[in-house]
Amino acid sequence: MSGCKAEAARSLSAKKVAGSGLKIEKETSNVGLCKEHYREFKKATKKDRDLERLGW
């Protein structure tokens, strides 16, 4: 994450993270997210994840 100095707790696809609206520093295949940014990612993608679970 751009500007974050915390240790990465999760590693996610850069495409998914960029699609959620979070800013990433450089184009890579995976992005490491700290606890705080992972929580923001989960909140931003909650509706999409719910729809995926329903099988739409």
C-alpha distance matrix in Angstrom:
0.0 3.7 6.2 5.6 8.5 9.4 10.5 9.3 12.0 11.7 11.1 11.4 12.5 10.2 13.2 13.2 9.6 10.3 13.7 12.8 11.7 8.0 6.5 4.8 6.0 8.8 11.1 11.5 13.3 11.0 7.4 7.2 6.7 8.4 11.6 10.9 8.0 10.3 13.1 11.9 11.4 14.9 16.4 15.4 16.8 19.8 22.4 21.5 21.6 24.9 26.4 25.6 27.4 30.4 30.8 30.8
3.7 0.0 3.8 5.7 8.8 10.9 12.8 12.4 15.4 15.4 14.7 14.9 15.5 12.7 15.3 15.7 12.2 11.8 15.3 14.6 12.5 9.1 6.3 5.4 4.9 8.6 11.7 13.1 15.6 13.9 10.6 10.8 10.3 11.5 14.5 13.2 10.6 13.5 15.8 14.0 14.1 17.8 18.7 17.3 19.2 22.3 24.7 23.9 24.5 27.7 29.0 28.4 30.4 33.2 33.7 33.4
6.2 3.8 0.0 3.8 6.5 9.4 12.1 12.8 15.8 16.7 16.8 17.6 18.7 16.2 18.9 19.0 15.3 15.3 18.6 17.3 15.2 11.7 9.4 9.2 8.4 12.0 15.3 16.4 18.9 16.9 13.4 12.6 11.7 11.6 14.4 12.8 11.3 14.6 16.5 15.0 15.9 19.3 20.0 19.1 21.4 24.2 26.7 26.4 26.8 29.8 31.4 31.1 32.8 35.6 36.4 36.2
5.6 5.7 3.8 0.0 3.8 5.7 8.6 9.5 12.4 13.7 14.4 15.7 17.5 15.7 18.7 18.3 14.6 15.6 18.7 17.0 15.6 11.8 10.6 10.1 10.0 13.3 16.2 16.6 18.5 15.8 12.1 10.4 8.9 8.1 11.0 9.8 8.8 11.9 13.9 13.2 14.2 17.3 18.3 18.1 20.2 22.6 25.6 25.3 25.2 28.2 30.2 29.6 31.0 34.0 34.9 35.1
8.5 8.8 6.5 3.8 0.0 3.8 6.7 8.9 12.1 14.2 15.2 17.3 19.4 18.0 21.3 21.0 17.5 18.8 21.9 20.4 19.2 15.4 14.2 13.1 12.4 15.3 18.3 18.1 19.9 17.1 13.6 11.2 10.3 8.7 11.6 11.4 11.3 13.9 15.9 16.0 17.0 19.7 21.1 21.3 23.2 25.3 28.5 28.2 27.8 30.7 32.9 32.1 33.2 36.4 37.4 37.8
9.4 10.9 9.4 5.7 3.8 0.0 3.8 6.4 8.9 11.6 13.4 15.8 18.5 17.8 21.1 20.3 17.0 18.9 21.8 19.9 19.4 15.6 15.3 14.3 14.4 17.0 19.5 18.8 19.9 16.6 13.2 10.0 8.6 5.9 8.4 8.9 9.6 11.6 13.5 14.4 15.5 17.7 19.3 20.0 21.7 23.4 26.8 26.7 25.8 28.6 31.1 30.2 31.0 34.3 35.4 36.2
10.5 12.8 12.1 8.6 6.7 3.8 0.0 3.8 6.4 9.3 11.1 14.2 17.1 17.0 20.5 19.7 16.9 19.3 22.1 20.5 20.6 16.9 16.7 15.1 15.3 17.2 19.2 17.7 18.4 14.9 12.0 8.4 7.8 5.7 8.4 10.4 10.8 11.6 14.1 15.6 16.0 17.8 20.0 20.9 21.9 23.6 27.1 26.6 25.3 28.2 30.7 29.4 30.0 33.5 34.4 35.5
9.3 12.4 12.8 9.5 8.9 6.4 3.8 0.0 3.8 5.8 7.3 10.4 13.5 13.8 17.2 16.3 13.8 16.5 19.2 17.8 18.3 14.9 15.1 13.2 14.1 15.5 16.9 15.1 15.2 11.6 8.8 5.0 4.9 4.3 7.3 9.8 9.3 9.2 12.3 13.8 13.4 15.1 17.8 18.5 19.0 20.8 24.2 23.5 22.0 25.1 27.4 26.0 26.6 30.2 30.9 32.0
12.0 15.4 15.8 12.4 12.1 8.9 6.4 3.8 0.0 3.8 7.0 10.1 13.7 14.9 17.9 16.3 14.3 17.6 19.6 17.8 19.1 16.0 17.0 15.6 17.1 18.4 19.3 17.2 16.6 12.8 10.5 7.0 5.9 4.9 5.9 9.3 9.5 8.0 10.7 13.2 12.7 13.4 16.4 17.7 17.8 19.0 22.6 22.0 20.1 22.9 25.5 24.0 24.2 27.8 28.8 30.2
11.7 15.4 16.7 13.7 14.2 11.6 9.3 5.8 3.8 0.0 3.8 6.5 10.2 11.9 14.7 13.0 11.6 15.1 16.8 15.4 17.2 14.6 15.8 14.3 16.2 17.0 17.2 14.9 13.7 9.9 8.2 5.6 5.3 6.6 7.7 10.6 9.5 7.1 10.4 12.5 10.9 11.7 15.1 15.9 15.4 16.9 20.2 19.1 17.2 20.3 22.6 20.8 21.2 24.9 25.5 26.9
11.1 14.7 16.8 14.4 15.2 13.4 11.1 7.3 7.0 3.8 0.0 3.8 7.1 8.9 11.9 11.0 10.0 13.2 15.1 14.7 16.4 14.0 14.8 12.6 14.4 14.5 14.1 11.5 10.0 6.3 5.5 4.3 6.1 9.0 10.9 13.2 11.2 9.2 12.8 14.0 11.7 13.0 16.5 16.4 15.6 17.7 20.6 18.9 17.3 20.8 22.5 20.3 21.3 24.9 25.0 26.2
11.4 14.9 17.6 15.7 17.3 15.8 14.2 10.4 10.1 6.5 3.8 0.0 3.8 6.3 8.6 7.3 7.1 10.4 11.8 11.7 13.9 12.2 13.4 11.6 14.1 13.9 12.8 10.6 8.6 5.4 5.4 6.5 7.5 11.0 12.5 14.1 11.4 9.2 12.6 13.1 10.0 11.4 14.8 14.2 12.8 15.3 17.8 15.7 14.5 18.1 19.4 17.3 18.7 22.1 22.0 22.9
12.5 15.5 18.7 17.5 19.4 18.5 17.1 13.5 13.7 10.2 7.1 3.8 0.0 3.8 5.4 5.4 6.5 8.8 10.0 11.2 13.3 12.3 13.1 11.2 13.6 12.6 10.6 8.6 6.0 4.6 6.1 8.9 10.4 14.1 15.9 17.0 13.8 12.1 15.3 15.1 11.7 13.3 16.4 14.9 13.3 16.2 18.1 15.4 14.8 18.6 19.1 16.8 18.9 22.1 21.4 21.9
10.2 12.7 16.2 15.7 18.0 17.8 17.0 13.8 14.9 11.9 8.9 6.3 3.8 0.0 3.8 5.5 5.1 6.0 8.4 10.0 11.1 9.9 10.0 7.8 10.2 9.2 7.4 6.4 5.5 4.9 5.3 8.9 10.3 14.1 16.4 16.8 13.3 12.6 15.8 14.8 11.6 14.2 16.7 14.7 13.8 17.2 18.9 16.4 16.6 20.4 20.7 19.0 21.4 24.3 23.7 23.6
13.2 15.3 18.9 18.7 21.3 21.1 20.5 17.2 17.9 14.7 11.9 8.6 5.4 3.8 0.0 3.8 5.5 5.3 6.1 8.8 10.4 10.6 11.2 10.0 12.7 11.6 9.1 8.9 7.6 8.2 9.1 12.4 13.4 17.1 18.9 19.0 15.3 14.4 17.1 15.7 12.3 14.5 16.6 14.0 12.7 16.2 17.2 14.3 15.1 18.7 18.5 16.8 19.7 22.2 21.3 20.8
13.2 15.7 19.0 18.3 21.0 20.3 19.7 16.3 16.3 13.0 11.0 7.3 5.4 5.5 3.8 0.0 3.8 5.5 5.1 6.4 9.2 9.5 11.3 11.0 14.3 14.0 12.2 11.8 10.2 9.4 9.5 12.1 12.1 15.5 16.6 16.7 13.2 11.8 14.0 12.8 9.1 10.9 13.1 10.8 9.1 12.5 13.7 11.0 11.5 15.2 15.3 13.8 16.5 19.1 18.7 18.4
9.6 12.2 15.3 14.6 17.5 17.0 16.9 13.8 14.3 11.6 10.0 7.1 6.5 5.1 5.5 3.8 0.0 3.8 5.4 5.2 7.0 6.1 8.0 7.8 11.4 12.0 11.2 11.1 10.6 9.1 7.7 9.8 9.3 12.6 14.0 13.6 10.0 9.4 11.8 10.2 7.0 9.9 11.8 9.6 9.2 12.8 14.6 12.8 13.3 16.8 17.6 16.5 18.9 21.6 21.7 21.4
10.3 11.8 15.3 15.6 18.8 18.9 19.3 16.5 17.6 15.1 13.2 10.4 8.8 6.0 5.3 5.5 3.8 0.0 3.8 5.4 5.5 5.7 6.5 6.8 10.3 10.7 9.7 10.9 11.2 10.8 9.6 12.4 12.1 15.3 17.0 16.1 12.3 12.6 14.7 12.4 9.7 12.8 14.0 11.0 11.1 14.9 16.1 14.1 15.5 18.9 19.1 18.3 21.1 23.5 23.3 22.5
13.7 15.3 18.6 18.7 21.9 21.8 22.1 19.2 19.6 16.8 15.1 11.8 10.0 8.4 6.1 5.1 5.4 3.8 0.0 3.8 5.5 7.6 9.5 10.6 14.1 14.3 12.9 13.9 13.4 13.2 12.5 15.1 14.5 17.6 18.6 17.6 14.0 13.7 15.2 12.7 9.8 12.1 12.9 9.5 9.0 12.7 13.1 11.0 12.9 16.1 15.8 15.4 18.5 20.4 20.2 19.0
12.8 14.6 17.3 17.0 20.4 19.9 20.5 17.8 17.8 15.4 14.7 11.7 11.2 10.0 8.8 6.4 5.2 5.4 3.8 0.0 3.8 5.8 9.0 10.8 14.6 15.7 15.1 15.8 15.4 14.3 12.8 14.5 12.9 15.5 15.9 14.6 11.2 11.0 11.8 9.2 6.6 9.0 9.3 5.9 6.3 10.0 11.0 9.8 11.6 14.5 15.0 15.1 17.6 19.7 20.2 19.3
11.7 12.5 15.2 15.6 19.2 19.4 20.6 18.3 19.1 17.2 16.4 13.9 13.3 11.1 10.4 9.2 7.0 5.5 5.5 3.8 0.0 3.8 6.5 9.3 12.8 14.5 14.5 16.1 16.5 15.5 13.5 15.2 13.6 15.9 16.7 14.8 11.4 12.4 13.1 9.8 8.4 11.5 11.1 7.8 9.5 13.0 13.9 13.2 15.2 17.9 18.4 18.7 21.3 23.3 23.8 22.6
8.0 9.1 11.7 11.8 15.4 15.6 16.9 14.9 16.0 14.6 14.0 12.2 12.3 9.9 10.6 9.5 6.1 5.7 7.6 5.8 3.8 0.0 3.8 6.5 10.1 12.3 13.0 14.3 15.2 13.6 10.9 12.1 10.4 12.5 13.9 11.9 8.4 10.0 11.4 8.4 7.4 11.1 11.4 8.9 10.9 14.2 16.0 15.4 16.6 19.5 20.5 20.5 22.8 25.1 25.7 25.0
6.5 6.3 9.4 10.6 14.2 15.3 16.7 15.1 17.0 15.8 14.8 13.4 13.1 10.0 11.2 11.3 8.0 6.5 9.5 9.0 6.5 3.8 0.0 3.8 6.7 9.3 10.8 12.7 14.4 13.3 10.6 12.1 11.2 13.4 15.5 13.8 10.3 12.5 14.4 11.6 10.8 14.6 15.1 12.7 14.5 17.9 19.7 18.8 20.0 23.1 23.9 23.7 26.1 28.5 28.8 28.1
4.8 5.4 9.2 10.1 13.1 14.3 15.1 13.2 15.6 14.3 12.6 11.6 11.2 7.8 10.0 11.0 7.8 6.8 10.6 10.8 9.3 6.5 3.8 0.0 3.8 5.9 7.6 9.2 11.3 10.3 7.7 9.7 9.9 12.6 15.4 14.5 11.0 12.7 15.4 13.4 12.1 15.8 17.1 15.0 16.1 19.6 21.5 20.1 20.9 24.3 25.1 24.3 26.7 29.4 29.4 29.0
6.0 4.9 8.4 10.0 12.4 14.4 15.3 14.1 17.1 16.2 14.4 14.1 13.6 10.2 12.7 14.3 11.4 10.3 14.1 14.6 12.8 10.1 6.7 3.8 0.0 3.8 7.1 9.1 12.1 11.5 9.2 10.9 11.9 14.2 17.5 16.8 13.7 15.6 18.5 16.7 15.6 19.3 20.7 18.7 19.9 23.4 25.3 23.9 24.6 28.1 28.9 27.9 30.2 33.0 32.9 32.5
8.8 8.6 12.0 13.3 15.3 17.0 17.2 15.5 18.4 17.0 14.5 13.9 12.6 9.2 11.6 14.0 12.0 10.7 14.3 15.7 14.5 12.3 9.3 5.9 3.8 0.0 3.8 6.2 9.7 10.1 9.1 11.7 13.5 16.4 19.8 19.5 16.3 17.6 20.7 19.1 17.5 20.9 22.7 20.5 21.1 24.6 26.4 24.5 25.1 28.8 29.2 27.9 30.4 33.2 32.6 32.2
11.1 11.7 15.3 16.2 18.3 19.5 19.2 16.9 19.3 17.2 14.1 12.8 10.6 7.4 9.1 12.2 11.2 9.7 12.9 15.1 14.5 13.0 10.8 7.6 7.1 3.8 0.0 3.8 7.0 8.6 9.0 12.3 14.5 17.9 21.0 21.0 17.6 18.2 21.4 19.9 17.6 20.8 22.7 20.3 20.3 23.9 25.4 23.0 23.7 27.4 27.4 25.8 28.5 31.2 30.3 29.9
11.5 13.1 16.4 16.6 18.1 18.8 17.7 15.1 17.2 14.9 11.5 10.6 8.6 6.4 8.9 11.8 11.1 10.9 13.9 15.8 16.1 14.3 12.7 9.2 9.1 6.2 3.8 0.0 3.8 5.6 7.0 10.4 13.3 16.7 19.9 20.6 17.3 17.3 20.8 19.9 17.4 20.2 22.7 20.7 20.2 23.6 25.3 22.8 22.9 26.7 26.9 24.9 27.3 30.2 29.3 29.3
13.3 15.6 18.9 18.5 19.9 19.9 18.4 15.2 16.6 13.7 10.0 8.6 6.0 5.5 7.6 10.2 10.6 11.2 13.4 15.4 16.5 15.2 14.4 11.3 12.1 9.7 7.0 3.8 0.0 3.8 7.0 10.4 13.3 16.9 19.6 20.8 17.6 16.7 20.2 19.8 16.7 19.0 21.8 20.0 18.8 22.0 23.7 20.9 20.6 24.4 24.6 22.2 24.5 27.5 26.4 26.6
11.0 13.9 16.9 15.8 17.1 16.6 14.9 11.6 12.8 9.9 6.3 5.4 4.6 4.9 8.2 9.4 9.1 10.8 13.2 14.3 15.5 13.6 13.3 10.3 11.5 10.1 8.6 5.6 3.8 0.0 3.8 6.8 9.7 13.3 16.0 17.4 14.4 13.3 17.0 17.0 14.1 16.3 19.4 18.1 17.1 20.0 22.2 19.8 19.1 22.9 23.6 21.3 23.2 26.5 25.8 26.4
7.4 10.6 13.4 12.1 13.6 13.2 12.0 8.8 10.5 8.2 5.5 5.4 6.1 5.3 9.1 9.5 7.7 9.6 12.5 12.8 13.5 10.9 10.6 7.7 9.2 9.1 9.0 7.0 7.0 3.8 0.0 3.8 6.4 10.0 12.9 14.0 11.0 10.6 14.3 14.1 11.8 14.4 17.2 16.1 15.9 18.8 21.3 19.4 18.9 22.6 23.7 21.9 23.7 27.0 26.8 27.3
7.2 10.8 12.6 10.4 11.2 10.0 8.4 5.0 7.0 5.6 4.3 6.5 8.9 8.9 12.4 12.1 9.8 12.4 15.1 14.5 15.2 12.1 12.1 9.7 10.9 11.7 12.3 10.4 10.4 6.8 3.8 0.0 3.8 6.8 9.9 11.6 9.4 8.9 12.7 13.3 11.7 14.0 16.9 16.6 16.6 19.1 22.1 20.7 19.7 23.2 24.9 23.2 24.4 27.9 28.1 28.9
6.7 10.3 11.7 8.9 10.3 8.6 7.8 4.9 5.9 5.3 6.1 7.5 10.4 10.3 13.4 12.1 9.3 12.1 14.5 12.9 13.6 10.4 11.2 9.9 11.9 13.5 14.5 13.3 13.3 9.7 6.4 3.8 0.0 3.8 6.6 7.9 5.7 5.5 9.1 9.8 8.9 11.2 13.8 13.9 14.5 16.7 19.9 19.1 18.1 21.3 23.4 22.2 23.2 26.6 27.3 28.0
8.4 11.5 11.6 8.1 8.7 5.9 5.7 4.3 4.9 6.6 9.0 11.0 14.1 14.1 17.1 15.5 12.6 15.3 17.6 15.5 15.9 12.5 13.4 12.6 14.2 16.4 17.9 16.7 16.9 13.3 10.0 6.8 3.8 0.0 3.8 5.5 5.4 6.0 8.5 10.0 10.4 12.1 14.3 15.3 16.3 18.0 21.5 21.2 20.0 22.9 25.4 24.4 25.0 28.4 29.5 30.4
11.6 14.5 14.4 11.0 11.6 8.4 8.4 7.3 5.9 7.7 10.9 12.5 15.9 16.4 18.9 16.6 14.0 17.0 18.6 15.9 16.7 13.9 15.5 15.4 17.5 19.8 21.0 19.9 19.6 16.0 12.9 9.9 6.6 3.8 0.0 3.8 5.6 5.1 6.2 8.8 9.9 10.5 12.5 14.3 15.4 16.3 20.0 20.3 18.8 21.2 24.0 23.4 23.6 26.8 28.4 29.5
10.9 13.2 12.8 9.8 11.4 8.9 10.4 9.8 9.3 10.6 13.2 14.1 17.0 16.8 19.0 16.7 13.6 16.1 17.6 14.6 14.8 11.9 13.8 14.5 16.8 19.5 21.0 20.6 20.8 17.4 14.0 11.6 7.9 5.5 3.8 0.0 3.8 5.5 5.2 6.5 8.8 10.1 10.9 12.6 14.6 15.5 19.0 19.7 18.9 21.1 23.9 23.8 24.2 27.2 28.9 29.5
8.0 10.6 11.3 8.8 11.3 9.6 10.8 9.3 9.5 9.5 11.2 11.4 13.8 13.3 15.3 13.2 10.0 12.3 14.0 11.2 11.4 8.4 10.3 11.0 13.7 16.3 17.6 17.3 17.6 14.4 11.0 9.4 5.7 5.4 5.6 3.8 0.0 3.8 5.3 4.9 6.1 8.6 9.8 10.4 12.3 14.1 17.4 17.5 17.1 19.7 22.1 21.8 22.8 25.7 27.1 27.4
10.3 13.5 14.6 11.9 13.9 11.6 11.6 9.2 8.0 7.1 9.2 9.2 12.1 12.6 14.4 11.8 9.4 12.6 13.7 11.0 12.4 10.0 12.5 12.7 15.6 17.6 18.2 17.3 16.7 13.3 10.6 8.9 5.5 6.0 5.1 5.5 3.8 0.0 3.8 5.4 4.9 6.2 8.7 9.8 10.6 12.0 15.5 15.4 14.3 17.0 19.5 18.9 19.6 22.8 24.1 24.9
13.1 15.8 16.5 13.9 15.9 13.5 14.1 12.3 10.7 10.4 12.8 12.6 15.3 15.8 17.1 14.0 11.8 14.7 15.2 11.8 13.1 11.4 14.4 15.4 18.5 20.7 21.4 20.8 20.2 17.0 14.3 12.7 9.1 8.5 6.2 5.2 5.3 3.8 0.0 3.8 5.4 5.1 6.3 8.7 10.0 10.5 14.1 15.0 13.9 15.9 18.8 18.8 19.2 22.0 23.9 24.6
11.9 14.0 15.0 13.2 16.0 14.4 15.6 13.8 13.2 12.5 14.0 13.1 15.1 14.8 15.7 12.8 10.2 12.4 12.7 9.2 9.8 8.4 11.6 13.4 16.7 19.1 19.9 19.9 19.8 17.0 14.1 13.3 9.8 10.0 8.8 6.5 4.9 5.4 3.8 0.0 3.8 5.5 5.2 6.1 8.7 10.0 13.1 14.0 13.9 16.0 18.4 18.8 19.8 22.3 24.1 24.1
11.4 14.1 15.9 14.2 17.0 15.5 16.0 13.4 12.7 10.9 11.7 10.0 11.7 11.6 12.3 9.1 7.0 9.7 9.8 6.6 8.4 7.4 10.8 12.1 15.6 17.5 17.6 17.4 16.7 14.1 11.8 11.7 8.9 10.4 9.9 8.8 6.1 4.9 5.4 3.8 0.0 3.8 5.5 5.1 6.2 8.5 11.5 11.4 11.2 14.0 16.0 15.9 17.2 20.0 21.3 21.4
14.9 17.8 19.3 17.3 19.7 17.7 17.8 15.1 13.4 11.7 13.0 11.4 13.3 14.2 14.5 10.9 9.9 12.8 12.1 9.0 11.5 11.1 14.6 15.8 19.3 20.9 20.8 20.2 19.0 16.3 14.4 14.0 11.2 12.1 10.5 10.1 8.6 6.2 5.1 5.5 3.8 0.0 3.8 5.5 5.3 5.8 9.5 9.9 8.9 11.1 13.8 13.9 14.5 17.3 19.0 19.5
16.4 18.7 20.0 18.3 21.1 19.3 20.0 17.8 16.4 15.1 16.5 14.8 16.4 16.7 16.6 13.1 11.8 14.0 12.9 9.3 11.1 11.4 15.1 17.1 20.7 22.7 22.7 22.7 21.8 19.4 17.2 16.9 13.8 14.3 12.5 10.9 9.8 8.7 6.3 5.2 5.5 3.8 0.0 3.8 5.5 5.3 8.4 10.1 10.0 11.4 14.0 15.0 15.7 17.9 20.0 20.0
15.4 17.3 19.1 18.1 21.3 20.0 20.9 18.5 17.7 15.9 16.4 14.2 14.9 14.7 14.0 10.8 9.6 11.0 9.5 5.9 7.8 8.9 12.7 15.0 18.7 20.5 20.3 20.7 20.0 18.1 16.1 16.6 13.9 15.3 14.3 12.6 10.4 9.8 8.7 6.1 5.1 5.5 3.8 0.0 3.8 5.8 7.7 8.6 9.8 11.7 13.4 14.4 16.0 17.9 19.5 18.9
16.8 19.2 21.4 20.2 23.2 21.7 21.9 19.0 17.8 15.4 15.6 12.8 13.3 13.8 12.7 9.1 9.2 11.1 9.0 6.3 9.5 10.9 14.5 16.1 19.9 21.1 20.3 20.2 18.8 17.1 15.9 16.6 14.5 16.3 15.4 14.6 12.3 10.6 10.0 8.7 6.2 5.3 5.5 3.8 0.0 3.8 5.6 5.3 6.2 8.7 10.2 10.7 12.5 14.6 15.9 15.6
19.8 22.3 24.2 22.6 25.3 23.4 23.6 20.8 19.0 16.9 17.7 15.3 16.2 17.2 16.2 12.5 12.8 14.9 12.7 10.0 13.0 14.2 17.9 19.6 23.4 24.6 23.9 23.6 22.0 20.0 18.8 19.1 16.7 18.0 16.3 15.5 14.1 12.0 10.5 10.0 8.5 5.8 5.3 5.8 3.8 0.0 3.8 5.5 5.2 6.2 8.7 10.0 10.7 12.6 14.7 14.8
22.4 24.7 26.7 25.6 28.5 26.8 27.1 24.2 22.6 20.2 20.6 17.8 18.1 18.9 17.2 13.7 14.6 16.1 13.1 11.0 13.9 16.0 19.7 21.5 25.3 26.4 25.4 25.3 23.7 22.2 21.3 22.1 19.9 21.5 20.0 19.0 17.4 15.5 14.1 13.1 11.5 9.5 8.4 7.7 5.6 3.8 0.0 3.8 5.5 5.1 6.3 8.7 10.0 10.9 12.9 12.2
21.5 23.9 26.4 25.3 28.2 26.7 26.6 23.5 22.0 19.1 18.9 15.7 15.4 16.4 14.3 11.0 12.8 14.1 11.0 9.8 13.2 15.4 18.8 20.1 23.9 24.5 23.0 22.8 20.9 19.8 19.4 20.7 19.1 21.2 20.3 19.7 17.5 15.4 15.0 14.0 11.4 9.9 10.1 8.6 5.3 5.5 3.8 0.0 3.8 5.4 5.2 6.3 8.8 10.1 11.1 10.3
21.6 24.5 26.8 25.2 27.8 25.8 25.3 22.0 20.1 17.2 17.3 14.5 14.8 16.6 15.1 11.5 13.3 15.5 12.9 11.6 15.2 16.6 20.0 20.9 24.6 25.1 23.7 22.9 20.6 19.1 18.9 19.7 18.1 20.0 18.8 18.9 17.1 14.3 13.9 13.9 11.2 8.9 10.0 9.8 6.2 5.2 5.5 3.8 0.0 3.8 5.4 5.1 6.3 8.8 10.2 10.8
24.9 27.7 29.8 28.2 30.7 28.6 28.2 25.1 22.9 20.3 20.8 18.1 18.6 20.4 18.7 15.2 16.8 18.9 16.1 14.5 17.9 19.5 23.1 24.3 28.1 28.8 27.4 26.7 24.4 22.9 22.6 23.2 21.3 22.9 21.2 21.1 19.7 17.0 15.9 16.0 14.0 11.1 11.4 11.7 8.7 6.2 5.1 5.4 3.8 0.0 3.8 5.5 5.2 6.5 9.1 9.7
26.4 29.0 31.4 30.2 32.9 31.1 30.7 27.4 25.5 22.6 22.5 19.4 19.1 20.7 18.5 15.3 17.6 19.1 15.8 15.0 18.4 20.5 23.9 25.1 28.9 29.2 27.4 26.9 24.6 23.6 23.7 24.9 23.4 25.4 24.0 23.9 22.1 19.5 18.8 18.4 16.0 13.8 14.0 13.4 10.2 8.7 6.3 5.2 5.4 3.8 0.0 3.8 5.4 5.2 6.7 6.2
25.6 28.4 31.1 29.6 32.1 30.2 29.4 26.0 24.0 20.8 20.3 17.3 16.8 19.0 16.8 13.8 16.5 18.3 15.4 15.1 18.7 20.5 23.7 24.3 27.9 27.9 25.8 24.9 22.2 21.3 21.9 23.2 22.2 24.4 23.4 23.8 21.8 18.9 18.8 18.8 15.9 13.9 15.0 14.4 10.7 10.0 8.7 6.3 5.1 5.5 3.8 0.0 3.8 5.4 5.3 6.3
27.4 30.4 32.8 31.0 33.2 31.0 30.0 26.6 24.2 21.2 21.3 18.7 18.9 21.4 19.7 16.5 18.9 21.1 18.5 17.6 21.3 22.8 26.1 26.7 30.2 30.4 28.5 27.3 24.5 23.2 23.7 24.4 23.2 25.0 23.6 24.2 22.8 19.6 19.2 19.8 17.2 14.5 15.7 16.0 12.5 10.7 10.0 8.8 6.3 5.2 5.4 3.8 0.0 3.8 5.4 7.9
30.4 33.2 35.6 34.0 36.4 34.3 33.5 30.2 27.8 24.9 24.9 22.1 22.1 24.3 22.2 19.1 21.6 23.5 20.4 19.7 23.3 25.1 28.5 29.4 33.0 33.2 31.2 30.2 27.5 26.5 27.0 27.9 26.6 28.4 26.8 27.2 25.7 22.8 22.0 22.3 20.0 17.3 17.9 17.9 14.6 12.6 10.9 10.1 8.8 6.5 5.2 5.4 3.8 0.0 3.8 5.8
30.8 33.7 36.4 34.9 37.4 35.4 34.4 30.9 28.8 25.5 25.0 22.0 21.4 23.7 21.3 18.7 21.7 23.3 20.2 20.2 23.8 25.7 28.8 29.4 32.9 32.6 30.3 29.3 26.4 25.8 26.8 28.1 27.3 29.5 28.4 28.9 27.1 24.1 23.9 24.1 21.3 19.0 20.0 19.5 15.9 14.7 12.9 11.1 10.2 9.1 6.7 5.3 5.4 3.8 0.0 3.8
30.8 33.4 36.2 35.1 37.8 36.2 35.5 32.0 30.2 26.9 26.2 22.9 21.9 23.6 20.8 18.4 21.4 22.5 19.0 19.3 22.6 25.0 28.1 29.0 32.5 32.2 29.9 29.3 26.6 26.4 27.3 28.9 28.0 30.4 29.5 29.5 27.4 24.9 24.6 24.1 21.4 19.5 20.0 18.9 15.6 14.8 12.2 10.3 10.8 9.7 6.2 6.3 7.9 5.8 3.8 0.0
